[in-house]
Amino acid sequence: MEVLTKNSRSLLITTSFIAAATVVMNTFINVFFMRATDGNMAIVVFQNIIGISTMSVGYIIAAKLLLKMSMPSLLKLGIFSLFLYLLIIVVFQNYLRQILIPVAIFHGLGLGLYWFTINLFVVGVIQEQERGRYFGYQITVGNILAIVIPVISGIIIISQDELFGYYILFGIALFFYLLAIAMTLKLPKEKMTVKVQVWEVIKVKNNRYYNTGKMFRFVIALKETLNVQTFMLFGFLIIGNEGILGNIISITAVVATASCFWFSRKYRKESQQGYYLFTGLVMMGSYLILIAFPSMTTFIIVQSALAVFGGWSIIIYQSVFLQLATLAKGGFEAIDYITVFEFPAIMGRVCGLLFALLMIYLIESEMLVYRLLFIVIAIAWVLEYIIIEKQVKWFREEPKNPE
């Protein structure tokens, strides 16, 4: 196995603890909110819209704080905000309906601080030749966590009365957040001496790499948000048991771990186009099957397809973002573009959730709502490939200086 640099390993361990906390919390968080609010899916979606929208404010705050704080300190602040968000949910569990919106705002600010700083570290710490390995190992670690955590989560939930099992899980997630905060002490204590140019890059026009990155990021964020917000709820709708659902996720995560680890070793930038097209077509076909025949069997089929190919697409598109940010130039640094790419991502997430909320209000049939949302997800899998092919020909052409 090729070895990462010391700083890259420290960053990988830090993000792995965050991934552990996220897997523990997010596996059943929407199901928890549904149960805690008497099955009101609209409230769940609305609070997610508020939280994601607030991320943009978190980015702006982070950009202001960056010249006053070291990068590890800013990262620690973001992680601590996520820690407090979950702690508030646990402590004020009986008032969840009343505090859901303000807590969502606080969560969005924490996410903005965290992802802003993580992007800085990825660009500044991860060397170009190790990016494929780093992202591959990162996703592999996430998949390993996904093998164990969902099945244990399901067992804990069904073994406890009412919602007490959820509070046990959230306590475990809080512990992982604390480990991540402690791990930030191992990261290089760099302080930015040059301002990350956010507003200046937002105003850039006629730069095809920048424009491509914005479209690409928007579609991916919309697809991923719809999938995260609806796929597990759909699974709970047709299965109705957190324990069985957790077992399915854990079993398919074994496949995901092996697939992602293999691909991280196999992946080369020169072959990314073919892999991405193949992955998009397989995933689109899987979702179309789910739309036509919604059942536990087709749910498992799509979950299995995500297990095999989901990690491939993440490794590729993270690499593509870095390529687009590097080639955009125009007098700015890659980190400037990477940061600003998060704004169309926020727009994509909000648009996806608003569409889901609109469908919930307009359509009485839950199954029809899921089918319509899955159609959007299916189209997005191939649309991502088309954007890169149409706009930058998958980097086959000699890049021209956008200046």
LINPEMO-V260385 format. One record per residue. N is the residue number from 1. RES is the residue in three letters. PSI is psi as a letter, one per 40 degrees, with the letter a starting at -180 (999 if undefined). Layout:
BEGIN
N&RES&PSI, N&RES&PSI
END
This chain:
BEGIN
1&MET&h, 2&GLU&h, 3&VAL&h, 4&LEU&i, 5&THR&i, 6&LYS&d, 7&ASN&d, 8&SER&d, 9&ARG&d, 10&SER&d, 11&LEU&d, 12&LEU&d, 13&ILE&d, 14&THR&d, 15&THR&d, 16&SER&d, 17&PHE&d, 18&ILE&d, 19&ALA&d, 20&ALA&d, 21&ALA&d, 22&THR&d, 23&VAL&d, 24&VAL&d, 25&MET&d, 26&ASN&e, 27&THR&d, 28&PHE&e, 29&ILE&d, 30&ASN&d, 31&VAL&d, 32&PHE&d, 33&PHE&d, 34&MET&d, 35&ARG&d, 36&ALA&e, 37&THR&f, 38&ASP&f, 39&GLY&f, 40&ASN&g, 41&MET&d, 42&ALA&d, 43&ILE&d, 44&VAL&d, 45&VAL&d, 46&PHE&d, 47&GLN&d, 48&ASN&d, 49&ILE&d, 50&ILE&d, 51&GLY&d, 52&ILE&d, 53&SER&d, 54&THR&e, 55&MET&d, 56&SER&d, 57&VAL&d, 58&GLY&d, 59&TYR&d, 60&ILE&d, 61&ILE&d, 62&ALA&d, 63&ALA&d, 64&LYS&d, 65&LEU&e, 66&LEU&d, 67&LEU&e, 68&LYS&e, 69&MET&i, 70&SER&i, 71&MET&d, 72&PRO&d, 73&SER&d, 74&LEU&d, 75&LEU&d, 76&LYS&d, 77&LEU&d, 78&GLY&d, 79&ILE&d, 80&PHE&d, 81&SER&d, 82&LEU&d, 83&PHE&d, 84&LEU&d, 85&TYR&d, 86&LEU&d, 87&LEU&d, 88&ILE&d, 89&ILE&d, 90&VAL&d, 91&VAL&d, 92&PHE&f, 93&GLN&d, 94&ASN&e, 95&TYR&f, 96&LEU&d, 97&ARG&d, 98&GLN&d, 99&ILE&e, 100&LEU&d, 101&ILE&d, 102&PRO&d, 103&VAL&d, 104&ALA&d, 105&ILE&d, 106&PHE&d, 107&HIS&d, 108&GLY&d, 109&LEU&d, 110&GLY&d, 111&LEU&d, 112&GLY&d, 113&LEU&d, 114&TYR&d, 115&TRP&d, 116&PHE&d, 117&THR&d, 118&ILE&d, 119&ASN&d, 120&LEU&d, 121&PHE&d, 122&VAL&d, 123&VAL&d, 124&GLY&d, 125&VAL&d, 126&ILE&h, 127&GLN&i, 128&GLU&d, 129&GLN&e, 130&GLU&e, 131&ARG&d, 132&GLY&d, 133&ARG&d, 134&TYR&d, 135&PHE&d, 136&GLY&d, 137&TYR&d, 138&GLN&d, 139&ILE&d, 140&THR&d, 141&VAL&d, 142&GLY&d, 143&ASN&d, 144&ILE&d, 145&LEU&d, 146&ALA&e, 147&ILE&d, 148&VAL&d, 149&ILE&d, 150&PRO&d, 151&VAL&d, 152&ILE&d, 153&SER&d, 154&GLY&d, 155&ILE&d, 156&ILE&d, 157&ILE&d, 158&ILE&e, 159&SER&e, 160&GLN&i, 161&ASP&i, 162&GLU&b, 163&LEU&e, 164&PHE&d, 165&GLY&d, 166&TYR&d, 167&TYR&d, 168&ILE&d, 169&LEU&d, 170&PHE&d, 171&GLY&d, 172&ILE&d, 173&ALA&d, 174&LEU&d, 175&PHE&d, 176&PHE&d, 177&TYR&d, 178&LEU&d, 179&LEU&d, 180&ALA&d, 181&ILE&d, 182&ALA&d, 183&MET&d, 184&THR&e, 185&LEU&d, 186&LYS&e, 187&LEU&i, 188&PRO&h, 189&LYS&g, 190&GLU&i, 191&LYS&h, 192&MET&h, 193&THR&e, 194&VAL&h, 195&LYS&h, 196&VAL&h, 197&GLN&g, 198&VAL&d, 199&TRP&d, 200&GLU&d, 201&VAL&d, 202&ILE&d, 203&LYS&e, 204&VAL&h, 205&LYS&i, 206&ASN&f, 207&ASN&h, 208&ARG&d, 209&TYR&d, 210&TYR&d, 211&ASN&d, 212&THR&d, 213&GLY&d, 214&LYS&d, 215&MET&d, 216&PHE&d, 217&ARG&d, 218&PHE&d, 219&VAL&d, 220&ILE&d, 221&ALA&d, 222&LEU&d, 223&LYS&d, 224&GLU&d, 225&THR&d, 226&LEU&d, 227&ASN&d, 228&VAL&d, 229&GLN&d, 230&THR&d, 231&PHE&d, 232&MET&d, 233&LEU&d, 234&PHE&d, 235&GLY&d, 236&PHE&d, 237&LEU&d, 238&ILE&d, 239&ILE&d, 240&GLY&e, 241&ASN&h, 242&GLU&d, 243&GLY&d, 244&ILE&d, 245&LEU&d, 246&GLY&d, 247&ASN&d, 248&ILE&d, 249&ILE&d, 250&SER&d, 251&ILE&d, 252&THR&d, 253&ALA&d, 254&VAL&d, 255&VAL&d, 256&ALA&d, 257&THR&d, 258&ALA&d, 259&SER&d, 260&CYS&d, 261&PHE&d, 262&TRP&d, 263&PHE&d, 264&SER&d, 265&ARG&d, 266&LYS&d, 267&TYR&h, 268&ARG&i, 269&LYS&d, 270&GLU&d, 271&SER&e, 272&GLN&d, 273&GLN&d, 274&GLY&d, 275&TYR&d, 276&TYR&d, 277&LEU&d, 278&PHE&d, 279&THR&d, 280&GLY&d, 281&LEU&d, 282&VAL&d, 283&MET&d, 284&MET&d, 285&GLY&d, 286&SER&d, 287&TYR&d, 288&LEU&d, 289&ILE&d, 290&LEU&d, 291&ILE&d, 292&ALA&d, 293&PHE&g, 294&PRO&h, 295&SER&i, 296&MET&d, 297&THR&d, 298&THR&d, 299&PHE&d, 300&ILE&d, 301&ILE&d, 302&VAL&d, 303&GLN&d, 304&SER&d, 305&ALA&d, 306&LEU&d, 307&ALA&d, 308&VAL&d, 309&PHE&e, 310&GLY&d, 311&GLY&d, 312&TRP&d, 313&SER&d, 314&ILE&d, 315&ILE&d, 316&ILE&d, 317&TYR&d, 318&GLN&d, 319&SER&d, 320&VAL&d, 321&PHE&d, 322&LEU&d, 323&GLN&d, 324&LEU&d, 325&ALA&d, 326&THR&d, 327&LEU&e, 328&ALA&d, 329&LYS&b, 330&GLY&f, 331&GLY&e, 332&PHE&i, 333&GLU&i, 334&ALA&d, 335&ILE&d, 336&ASP&d, 337&TYR&d, 338&ILE&d, 339&THR&d, 340&VAL&d, 341&PHE&d, 342&GLU&d, 343&PHE&d, 344&PRO&d, 345&ALA&d, 346&ILE&d, 347&MET&d, 348&GLY&d, 349&ARG&d, 350&VAL&d, 351&CYS&d, 352&GLY&d, 353&LEU&d, 354&LEU&d, 355&PHE&d, 356&ALA&d, 357&LEU&d, 358&LEU&d, 359&MET&d, 360&ILE&d, 361&TYR&d, 362&LEU&d, 363&ILE&h, 364&GLU&d, 365&SER&h, 366&GLU&d, 367&MET&d, 368&LEU&d, 369&VAL&d, 370&TYR&d, 371&ARG&d, 372&LEU&d, 373&LEU&d, 374&PHE&d, 375&ILE&d, 376&VAL&d, 377&ILE&d, 378&ALA&d, 379&ILE&d, 380&ALA&d, 381&TRP&d, 382&VAL&d, 383&LEU&d, 384&GLU&d, 385&TYR&d, 386&ILE&d, 387&ILE&d, 388&ILE&d, 389&GLU&d, 390&LYS&d, 391&GLN&d, 392&VAL&e, 393&LYS&f, 394&TRP&f, 395&PHE&f, 396&ARG&d, 397&GLU&i, 398&GLU&h, 399&PRO&h, 400&LYS&i, 401&ASN&h, 402&PRO&e, 403&GLU&999
END
